[in-house]
Amino acid sequence: MFTIGIDEVGRGSLAGPVTVAAVMLPCGFRRFHTALGELRDSKRLTPKQREAWYRHLRAGGAVVLAVAHVRPATVDRINISRAANRAALRACRRLLRVNRIARRNIRIYLDGGLFLGDGHCAEEYRRFAVQTVVKGDERFAAVAAASVVAKVRRDRLMTRLACRHPEYGFEVHKGYGTRRHFRALRRLGPSPAHRLTFLKKYHTMK
């Protein structure tokens, strides 16, 4: 039996994509590592700890991972929930495409709010053990691993995006609504990387 965990980051960001990672862990994977500490949700780890866990997961030959991004324009067009679910479905498909394990031996857990489809499980996955779990990152190591992978990959993407739009400070706040970000928005207006549906009231914010 293998476990796939799926989690997202960037749902509340004003700019950049929503990013979802799917991570498959082998049986016997240990959530506690002597050098790294406990594998937890990305928000409960420091940037240094996240990077260390990410490298550890990438180095593990039995760990399989996949990442999908949905860009801001699509978020604006279909809304953030549908965009996150679309990314979850893409990430899961990519992960299963690169391994040869019989699907009947896989359990898939998504962190609360995510689905493999538009608000429900996609037809192709309905015969498998798929479950959306509130606070899944606390219950399942694979979901916590997905949270870390998604966060690291999105943060790196936002840092690269900062090179194209240096005035906004994406490398610091990763697109979230900090005071520095709002000051830049009031001064410059939105960039092509911003989600326009999220910015309707940005001029009233501090």
C-alpha positions in Angstrom: 0.0 0.0 0.0 1.3 3.4 -1.0 0.0 6.8 0.2 -0.4 9.9 -1.9 -0.8 13.2 -0.2 -2.0 16.4 -2.0 -1.8 19.9 -0.7 -1.7 23.5 -2.0 -0.2 26.9 -1.3 -1.0 30.3 -2.6 -4.7 30.2 -2.2 -4.8 33.6 -0.5 -2.0 35.3 -2.4 -2.7 38.5 -4.4 -0.2 37.5 -7.1 1.4 34.4 -8.6 -0.1 31.0 -9.2 -1.9 28.6 -6.9 0.5 25.6 -6.6 -0.4 22.0 -5.7 2.0 19.2 -5.0 1.3 15.5 -4.9 3.7 13.3 -3.0 3.7 9.5 -2.8 5.5 8.0 0.2 6.5 4.4 0.5 5.4 2.1 3.4 7.5 2.7 6.5 8.4 6.3 5.7 9.4 8.0 8.9 7.9 11.4 9.7 10.6 12.2 12.3 14.2 12.5 11.2 17.1 12.8 13.6 18.7 15.7 11.7 15.5 17.4 10.3 13.1 17.0 13.1 9.4 16.3 12.5 7.8 16.6 9.1 5.0 19.1 9.5 2.8 21.4 7.5 4.9 24.0 5.7 3.5 26.9 7.7 4.9 25.3 10.9 8.4 25.0 9.5 11.0 27.7 8.9 12.3 28.3 5.4 15.5 26.5 6.2 13.6 23.5 7.6 11.4 23.4 4.5 14.3 23.5 2.1 16.1 20.7 4.2 12.9 18.5 4.1 12.5 19.2 0.4 16.0 18.0 -0.4 15.5 14.9 1.8 12.3 14.1 -0.1 13.9 14.6 -3.5 16.9 12.4 -2.5 14.7 9.5 -1.4 14.5 7.1 -4.4 11.2 5.7 -3.3 9.5 9.1 -2.9 7.7 10.3 -6.0 6.4 13.8 -6.4 4.7 16.1 -8.9 3.8 19.7 -8.9 1.2 21.8 -10.9 0.6 25.5 -11.1 -2.5 27.4 -12.2 -1.6 30.9 -13.3 -3.3 34.1 -12.1 -5.3 34.7 -15.3 -7.0 31.3 -14.9 -7.6 32.0 -11.2 -9.4 35.2 -12.3 -11.4 33.3 -14.9 -12.6 30.3 -12.9 -12.1 31.3 -9.2 -9.5 30.2 -6.7 -11.3 27.0 -5.5 -11.7 25.6 -9.0 -8.2 26.6 -9.9 -6.8 24.8 -6.8 -8.8 21.7 -7.6 -7.7 21.8 -11.2 -4.0 22.0 -10.1 -4.7 19.0 -7.7 -6.0 16.9 -10.5 -3.0 17.8 -12.7 -0.5 17.1 -10.0 -2.1 13.7 -9.2 -2.2 12.7 -12.9 1.5 13.7 -13.4 2.5 11.7 -10.3 0.7 8.5 -11.4 2.0 8.9 -14.9 5.6 8.5 -13.7 5.3 5.4 -11.7 4.2 1.8 -12.4 2.4 0.9 -9.2 -1.1 -0.7 -9.5 -3.6 2.0 -8.7 -5.6 -0.4 -6.5 -2.7 -0.3 -4.0 -2.8 3.5 -3.5 -4.7 5.7 -1.1 -5.0 9.4 -1.9 -5.5 12.0 0.8 -6.1 15.7 0.0 -5.9 18.4 2.6 -9.3 20.0 3.5 -10.8 22.0 0.7 -9.2 20.2 -2.1 -10.8 17.8 -4.5 -9.6 15.9 -7.6 -12.0 17.7 -9.8 -14.5 20.6 -9.7 -15.8 20.2 -6.2 -15.9 16.4 -6.3 -13.7 13.5 -7.3 -13.1 13.2 -11.0 -14.6 10.2 -12.7 -11.3 8.5 -13.3 -10.5 8.3 -9.6 -13.9 7.3 -8.2 -12.9 3.7 -8.0 -9.9 4.4 -5.9 -9.5 5.3 -2.2 -9.7 9.1 -2.4 -10.5 11.2 0.7 -10.4 14.9 1.5 -9.4 15.3 5.1 -9.5 18.5 7.3 -6.1 19.2 8.6 -4.8 16.3 6.6 -1.2 17.6 7.0 -1.4 16.7 10.7 -2.8 13.2 10.2 -0.8 12.0 7.2 2.9 12.4 6.5 2.3 12.4 2.7 0.0 15.5 3.0 2.6 17.3 5.1 5.2 16.4 2.5 3.0 17.8 -0.2 2.6 21.0 1.7 6.4 21.4 2.0 7.0 20.6 -1.7 4.3 23.0 -2.9 5.6 25.8 -0.6 9.2 25.4 -1.7 8.4 25.2 -5.4 6.1 28.2 -5.3 8.5 30.3 -3.2 11.2 29.6 -5.8 8.9 30.5 -8.6 7.9 33.8 -6.9 11.6 34.6 -6.4 12.2 34.2 -10.1 9.1 36.3 -10.8 10.6 39.1 -8.7 13.4 39.4 -11.3 10.7 40.3 -13.9 8.8 42.6 -11.6 11.4 43.8 -9.0 9.3 46.8 -7.7 6.8 44.6 -5.9 9.0 42.6 -3.6 7.7 39.2 -4.5 10.9 37.6 -3.3 10.0 38.8 0.2 6.3 38.3 0.6 5.7 35.8 -2.2 2.7 37.7 -3.4 0.7 37.9 -0.2 -0.9 41.1 1.1 1.8 42.7 3.2 2.1 46.5 3.7 5.0 46.6 1.4 3.0 44.9 -1.3 0.0 47.2 -0.9 2.3 50.3 -1.0 3.7 49.0 -4.3 0.2 48.4 -5.7 -0.9 51.9 -4.8 2.2 53.3 -6.5 2.4 51.1 -9.5 -0.9 49.4 -10.0 -1.1 45.6 -10.7 1.4 43.7 -12.8 0.7 40.8 -15.2 1.4 38.5 -12.3 -1.4 39.8 -10.1 -4.9 38.3 -9.7 -7.2 41.1 -10.7 -10.2 39.6 -8.9 -8.3 39.7 -5.7 -7.4 43.4 -6.1 -10.8 45.0 -6.5 -10.4 46.7 -3.1 -6.6 46.9 -2.8 -6.6 50.7 -2.9 -8.5 50.8 0.4 -6.0 48.5 2.1 -2.9 49.5 4.1 
